[in-house]
Amino acid sequence: MLCVSDENSFVLTVFGIQKEAMKQGDQVTLLDPICKFVDFEWEGKHYQFKSVRVNLLEQVLVNGNALSPNFAMHESLQ
């Protein structure tokens, strides 16, 4: 769970980064995020949500610092 500066909270799901890279209380900054509004129907249900994504480890700062390549889980994030 994250909280932006205006105190709105949201969930950030992180894939491809080791759990030790972030801990409770850290400030996470996403550089050049890809923001999309997703709207679709599937099996008779309607889904709508906002999606924010970054594709590179270098686009994630924790407490103002770039993450070490050692925190990447697999090659696509290095």
URKA-V492320 format. One line per field, one symbol per residue. psi: psi as a letter, one per 20 degrees, with the letter a starting at -180 (. if undefined). Layout:
BEGIN
psi: ???
END
This chain:
BEGIN
psi: pqprhjjpqrpoppqjpqhihqrpiqppppplqopqpporqpljqppprqppqqiqhijppokjqqqqiiiphrhij.
END
